[in-house]
Amino acid sequence: MIACNHSETDVHSETPTLKEAFDSSFMIGTALNEAHLFGEDMHGVELTKAQFNAITPENVMKWELIHPEPGIYDFEAPDRFVDFGIENEMYMTGHTLVWHSQIPDWVFEDEDGNDLSRNALLERMRDHIHTVVGRYAGRVQSWDVVNEALNGDGSYRESRWYEIIGEEYLLKAFEYAHEADPAAKLYYNDYSLENPEKRAGAIRLVEYLQENGVPIHGIGTQGHFSLDWPTLAEAEQTVIDFAALGIDVMVTELDIDVLPPAFDYMGADVNVSAELRDELNPFELGLPDTVQQQLTDRYAELFEVYMRHRDNISRITFWGVSDGDSWKNNWPVRGRTNYPLLFDREWQPKPAYHAVIEVGLSNVSE
């Protein structure tokens, strides 16, 4: 139970936890931030121990933090993450090895600021992956090897990885990760894969890796959703299409945005932003009951879909422990008050939590 001043924080002992409700279906995970790892949010830590059996680091393993300068690695926070996972017998996914964002410019440049050659960048990638994955080999069970390599139409994102190396950077990233830890599960991770065009591109990407003999064990569709996107049919078809590839399917960064859209964009590109306006932050003082019910229904319906396909889904991970942790408070509009998760800012279970638990229990008992 969670030791804090809020007596109602404790989820009653007779109520199954998330990991218990879905024990025979799939793992239930969360993303941990620095406040969790350094003991600044002990309520969140205790909630994680009670409710989840899988963890992902939200930021501390991204290149700019773990490898900020040439030859310099900062393993303090990642080590804490791994120690926490081992101590609590949790499934760990390292996040993320190769991404276009949150990565220093020096990775792609020589001392004069010119683009590296293809071979030099491959060597830099290999060194990073071998150092990071190698450090945790045998302890971290899986890695998001490549993150968000696709545009909305399914074509390759013209990242600096792609511009300098070409499509082969995908092969090499997975190859190097496998060299560093042959036992680790290796995943591709992306958002908006419920859009048919982008999903088709992800299928081509996975098939490209498979055809070239590179180990890819699973794909994560991030699940940064809203109250009305994607449709349940689109969410279900995504699971079906990826399962047909013969790999694990995961929902890796699940949250449901309840706020008005800032613009006509449904992706999760961290480089996209908009200015704060009052009409974009309507629930600063609390979530109305009507919207709370919409959130509850939405989560229940999504989990009904996931339970239908539990034989093909290995993990569902929420992107944050409680609402106060969520990146959706600051993206794409900084300073908003959002409510996208199952636990509120006081670490209390929301109605959506109980609805999700009920789905897990009722489906298993059928």
C-alpha positions as CSV (number, residue, x, y, z in Angstrom):
1,M,0.0,0.0,0.0
2,I,1.0,3.6,-0.6
3,A,2.3,5.3,2.5
4,C,1.1,8.9,2.3
5,N,-1.2,11.4,3.9
6,H,-4.1,10.7,1.6
7,S,-5.9,7.8,3.3
8,E,-8.0,7.2,0.2
9,T,-4.9,6.7,-1.9
10,D,-4.8,3.1,-0.9
11,V,-6.5,0.9,-3.5
12,H,-8.4,-1.5,-1.2
13,S,-6.6,-4.7,-0.7
14,E,-9.5,-6.8,-1.9
15,T,-9.4,-5.0,-5.2
16,P,-7.1,-6.7,-7.7
17,T,-4.3,-4.5,-9.0
18,L,-3.7,-3.8,-12.7
19,K,-1.0,-6.4,-13.0
20,E,-3.2,-9.0,-11.2
21,A,-6.3,-8.3,-13.3
22,F,-4.3,-8.9,-16.5
23,D,-1.9,-11.5,-15.2
24,S,-3.0,-14.1,-17.6
25,S,-3.3,-11.7,-20.5
26,F,-0.3,-9.4,-20.9
27,M,2.1,-7.3,-18.9
28,I,1.0,-3.9,-17.6
29,G,3.7,-1.3,-17.6
30,T,4.5,2.3,-16.8
31,A,7.2,4.9,-17.7
32,L,9.4,6.1,-14.9
33,N,10.9,9.6,-14.7
34,E,13.8,11.1,-12.7
35,A,11.6,11.9,-9.7
36,H,10.8,8.2,-9.4
37,L,14.3,7.1,-9.8
38,F,15.8,9.5,-7.3
39,G,13.2,9.1,-4.7
40,E,11.5,12.5,-5.1
41,D,8.1,10.9,-5.9
42,M,7.7,8.1,-3.4
43,H,4.0,7.9,-3.9
44,G,4.6,7.2,-7.6
45,V,7.3,4.6,-6.7
46,E,5.0,2.7,-4.3
47,L,2.1,2.9,-6.9
48,T,4.5,1.5,-9.5
49,K,5.5,-1.4,-7.2
50,A,1.8,-2.2,-6.4
51,Q,0.3,-1.9,-9.9
52,F,2.8,-2.6,-12.6
53,N,5.1,-5.5,-13.7
54,A,6.9,-3.8,-16.5
55,I,8.8,-0.5,-16.7
56,T,10.3,1.8,-19.3
57,P,12.5,4.9,-18.7
58,E,10.7,8.0,-20.0
59,N,13.9,10.0,-20.8
60,V,17.0,8.9,-18.9
61,M,18.2,6.4,-21.6
62,K,17.7,8.8,-24.5
63,W,21.0,9.8,-26.1
64,E,21.2,13.5,-24.9
65,L,21.0,12.3,-21.3
66,I,22.9,9.0,-21.3
67,H,25.6,10.1,-23.8
68,P,25.7,13.9,-23.8
69,E,29.2,14.4,-25.1
70,P,31.7,12.4,-27.1
71,G,33.2,9.7,-24.9
72,I,31.1,10.8,-21.8
73,Y,28.3,8.6,-20.5
74,D,26.1,9.3,-17.5
75,F,24.8,6.1,-16.1
76,E,23.6,7.2,-12.7
77,A,19.9,7.5,-13.5
78,P,19.8,4.5,-15.9
79,D,21.6,2.4,-13.3
80,R,18.9,3.3,-10.8
81,F,16.2,2.3,-13.3
82,V,17.8,-1.1,-13.8
83,D,18.3,-1.7,-10.1
84,F,14.7,-0.8,-9.4
85,G,13.5,-3.2,-12.1
86,I,15.7,-6.0,-10.8
87,E,14.7,-5.4,-7.1
88,N,11.0,-5.5,-8.0
89,E,11.2,-8.3,-10.6
90,M,9.9,-6.2,-13.4
91,Y,10.2,-6.6,-17.1
92,M,12.4,-3.7,-18.5
93,T,12.5,-2.1,-21.9
94,G,15.4,0.3,-22.6
95,H,14.2,3.4,-24.4
96,T,15.6,4.3,-26.9
97,L,18.8,3.6,-28.8
98,V,18.3,5.3,-32.2
99,W,16.0,8.3,-32.6
100,H,16.0,11.6,-34.5
101,S,15.0,13.6,-31.4
102,Q,16.7,14.3,-28.0
103,I,20.1,13.7,-29.6
104,P,23.0,16.1,-29.7
105,D,24.3,17.5,-33.0
106,W,27.8,16.2,-32.3
107,V,26.6,12.7,-32.9
108,F,26.3,13.4,-36.7
109,E,29.2,15.9,-37.1
110,D,33.0,15.9,-37.1
111,E,35.1,18.4,-35.1
112,D,34.6,21.1,-37.8
113,G,30.8,20.7,-37.7
114,N,30.6,18.9,-41.0
115,D,28.5,15.8,-41.5
116,L,30.2,12.6,-40.7
117,S,30.8,10.0,-43.4
118,R,28.5,7.1,-43.6
119,N,31.0,4.7,-42.1
120,A,32.0,7.1,-39.3
121,L,28.4,7.6,-38.3
122,L,27.8,3.8,-38.3
123,E,30.8,3.4,-36.0
124,R,29.5,6.1,-33.7
125,M,26.1,4.3,-33.6
126,R,27.8,1.0,-33.0
127,D,29.9,2.4,-30.1
128,H,26.8,3.9,-28.5
129,I,24.7,0.8,-28.8
130,H,27.4,-1.6,-27.7
131,T,28.2,0.6,-24.7
132,V,24.6,1.1,-23.5
133,V,23.2,-2.3,-24.3
134,G,26.4,-4.0,-23.3
135,R,26.3,-2.4,-19.8
136,Y,22.9,-3.9,-19.1
137,A,23.2,-7.2,-21.0
138,G,21.5,-10.0,-19.2
139,R,19.6,-7.5,-17.0
140,V,17.4,-5.3,-19.4
141,Q,15.2,-7.8,-21.2
142,S,14.3,-5.7,-24.2
143,W,15.1,-2.5,-26.2
144,D,13.3,0.0,-28.3
145,V,16.1,-0.1,-30.9
146,V,14.7,2.4,-33.4
147,N,12.1,5.0,-32.5
148,E,9.8,6.9,-35.0
149,A,11.6,6.3,-38.3
150,L,8.5,7.0,-40.4
151,N,6.5,10.0,-41.7
152,G,2.7,10.1,-41.6
153,D,2.5,8.7,-45.1
154,G,4.6,5.7,-44.2
155,S,7.7,6.9,-46.0
156,Y,11.0,7.1,-44.1
157,R,11.6,10.2,-42.0
158,E,14.5,12.2,-43.5
159,S,16.4,12.2,-40.2
160,R,20.1,12.7,-40.1
161,W,20.5,9.0,-39.7
162,Y,18.6,8.4,-42.9
163,E,20.3,11.3,-44.8
164,I,23.8,10.1,-44.0
165,I,23.4,6.3,-43.9
166,G,20.2,5.6,-45.8
167,E,17.7,2.9,-45.1
168,E,20.4,0.6,-43.9
169,Y,20.7,2.4,-40.6
170,L,17.7,0.4,-39.5
171,L,19.4,-2.9,-40.2
172,K,22.6,-1.8,-38.5
173,A,20.9,-0.5,-35.4
174,F,19.2,-3.9,-34.8
175,E,22.3,-5.8,-35.8
176,Y,24.5,-3.9,-33.3
177,A,21.9,-4.3,-30.5
178,H,21.8,-8.0,-31.1
179,E,25.6,-8.2,-31.0
180,A,25.6,-6.4,-27.7
181,D,23.1,-8.7,-26.1
182,P,22.0,-11.7,-28.2
183,A,19.4,-12.6,-25.6
184,A,17.6,-9.2,-25.6
185,K,14.2,-8.7,-27.3
186,L,14.5,-6.0,-30.0
187,Y,11.6,-3.7,-30.9
188,Y,10.6,-1.0,-33.3
189,N,8.4,1.8,-31.7
190,D,6.3,4.5,-33.4
191,Y,3.2,6.6,-33.0
192,S,0.0,7.0,-35.1
193,L,0.3,3.5,-36.5
194,E,-3.4,3.3,-36.4
195,N,-3.3,5.5,-39.5
196,P,-3.5,3.0,-42.4
197,E,-0.7,4.7,-44.5
198,K,1.7,4.9,-41.7
199,R,0.9,1.4,-40.5
200,A,1.6,0.1,-44.0
201,G,5.0,1.8,-43.9
202,A,5.7,0.1,-40.5
203,I,4.8,-3.3,-42.0
204,R,7.2,-2.6,-44.9
205,L,9.9,-1.6,-42.3
206,V,9.5,-4.8,-40.3
207,E,9.4,-7.0,-43.5
208,Y,12.6,-5.2,-44.6
209,L,14.4,-6.2,-41.4
210,Q,13.0,-9.7,-41.5
211,E,14.0,-10.2,-45.2
212,N,17.6,-9.2,-44.3
213,G,17.8,-11.6,-41.5
214,V,17.9,-9.0,-38.7
215,P,16.3,-10.0,-35.5
216,I,13.2,-7.9,-34.7
217,H,11.0,-9.4,-32.0
218,G,8.2,-6.9,-31.6
219,I,6.6,-3.6,-32.6
220,G,5.2,-1.0,-30.2
221,T,2.3,1.2,-31.3
222,Q,2.6,4.0,-28.9
223,G,-1.1,4.7,-28.2
224,H,-1.0,8.4,-27.8
225,F,-4.7,8.7,-28.3
226,S,-7.6,11.1,-27.7
227,L,-11.2,10.6,-26.8
228,D,-12.2,10.3,-30.4
229,W,-9.1,9.1,-32.2
230,P,-8.4,6.5,-33.4
231,T,-11.6,4.6,-33.9
232,L,-11.8,1.3,-32.1
233,A,-11.8,-0.4,-35.5
234,E,-8.5,1.2,-36.4
235,A,-7.0,0.3,-33.1
236,E,-8.1,-3.3,-33.6
237,Q,-6.9,-3.6,-37.2
238,T,-3.4,-2.3,-36.1
239,V,-3.1,-5.2,-33.7
240,I,-4.3,-7.7,-36.3
241,D,-1.9,-6.4,-39.0
242,F,1.2,-6.4,-36.8
243,A,0.4,-9.9,-35.3
244,A,0.3,-11.2,-38.9
245,L,4.0,-10.4,-39.1
246,G,4.7,-13.1,-36.5
247,I,6.1,-10.7,-33.9
248,D,5.0,-9.4,-30.5
249,V,2.6,-6.5,-30.5
250,M,2.7,-4.0,-27.7
251,V,1.0,-0.7,-26.8
252,T,4.0,1.1,-25.5
253,E,3.1,4.7,-24.4
254,L,-0.6,4.7,-23.8
255,D,-2.4,7.9,-22.7
256,I,-5.7,9.5,-23.7
257,D,-5.7,13.3,-24.2
258,V,-8.9,14.9,-23.0
259,L,-8.1,18.4,-24.0
260,P,-9.1,20.3,-27.2
261,P,-6.7,19.8,-30.0
262,A,-4.3,22.7,-30.5
263,F,-4.4,22.2,-34.3
264,D,-5.2,19.6,-36.9
265,Y,-2.5,17.1,-35.9
266,M,-2.9,13.7,-34.3
267,G,0.7,12.6,-34.1
268,A,3.3,12.7,-31.3
269,D,6.2,14.6,-32.8
270,V,7.9,16.3,-29.8
271,N,9.1,19.1,-32.1
272,V,5.6,20.2,-32.8
273,S,4.3,23.0,-30.5
274,A,1.6,25.6,-30.1
275,E,1.0,28.6,-27.8
276,L,-1.1,28.4,-24.7
277,R,-4.6,29.9,-25.0
278,D,-7.4,29.8,-22.4
279,E,-9.6,27.8,-24.7
280,L,-7.0,25.1,-25.0
281,N,-6.8,24.6,-21.2
282,P,-10.4,24.3,-20.1
283,F,-10.0,22.0,-17.2
284,E,-7.4,23.7,-15.1
285,L,-9.4,23.4,-11.9
286,G,-10.5,19.8,-12.5
287,L,-12.0,17.4,-14.9
288,P,-15.9,17.7,-15.3
289,D,-17.8,14.5,-14.6
290,T,-19.0,14.3,-18.2
291,V,-15.4,14.2,-19.5
292,Q,-14.3,11.9,-16.7
293,Q,-17.0,9.5,-17.9
294,Q,-15.9,9.8,-21.5
295,L,-12.3,9.0,-20.4
296,T,-13.6,6.0,-18.5
297,D,-15.6,4.7,-21.4
298,R,-12.8,5.2,-23.8
299,Y,-10.3,3.2,-21.7
300,A,-12.8,0.4,-21.1
301,E,-13.5,0.1,-24.9
302,L,-9.8,0.1,-25.8
303,F,-9.1,-2.6,-23.3
304,E,-12.0,-4.7,-24.6
305,V,-10.2,-4.5,-28.0
306,Y,-6.9,-5.5,-26.4
307,M,-8.4,-8.3,-24.5
308,R,-9.9,-9.8,-27.7
309,H,-6.3,-10.0,-29.0
310,R,-4.5,-10.8,-25.8
311,D,-2.9,-13.9,-27.4
312,N,-0.9,-11.5,-29.7
313,I,-0.3,-8.6,-27.2
314,S,2.6,-9.1,-24.8
315,R,2.5,-5.7,-23.0
316,I,0.5,-2.5,-22.5
317,T,2.5,0.4,-21.0
318,F,1.1,3.6,-19.8
319,W,3.2,6.7,-20.5
320,G,3.5,7.8,-16.9
321,V,2.3,6.7,-13.4
322,S,-0.1,9.6,-12.6
323,D,-1.6,12.6,-14.4
324,G,1.0,14.9,-12.9
325,D,3.8,12.9,-14.6
326,S,2.3,13.1,-18.1
327,W,4.1,14.8,-21.0
328,K,0.7,15.7,-22.3
329,N,0.6,18.6,-19.7
330,N,3.3,20.3,-21.8
331,W,2.8,18.9,-25.3
332,P,2.0,20.3,-27.8
333,V,1.0,23.2,-25.5
334,R,3.2,23.9,-22.5
335,G,1.5,24.6,-19.2
336,R,-1.8,22.8,-19.7
337,T,-3.6,20.6,-17.1
338,N,-4.3,17.2,-18.7
339,Y,-5.8,14.0,-17.3
340,P,-4.7,11.2,-19.6
341,L,-3.8,8.4,-17.2
342,L,-5.5,6.0,-14.7
343,F,-4.2,7.8,-11.6
344,D,-4.8,11.5,-10.8
345,R,-2.4,14.1,-9.4
346,E,-2.9,12.8,-5.9
347,W,-2.1,9.2,-7.0
348,Q,-5.7,8.3,-6.6
349,P,-7.3,5.7,-8.9
350,K,-9.7,7.3,-11.3
351,P,-13.0,5.8,-12.5
352,A,-11.1,4.7,-15.6
353,Y,-8.8,2.6,-13.4
354,H,-11.8,0.6,-12.0
355,A,-13.3,0.2,-15.5
356,V,-10.0,-1.2,-16.9
357,I,-9.7,-3.6,-14.0
358,E,-13.3,-4.8,-14.6
359,V,-12.5,-5.4,-18.3
360,G,-9.5,-7.5,-17.3
361,L,-11.4,-9.6,-14.8
362,S,-14.6,-10.1,-16.8
363,N,-12.8,-11.2,-20.0
364,V,-10.5,-13.7,-18.2
365,S,-13.5,-15.3,-16.4
366,E,-15.4,-15.9,-19.6
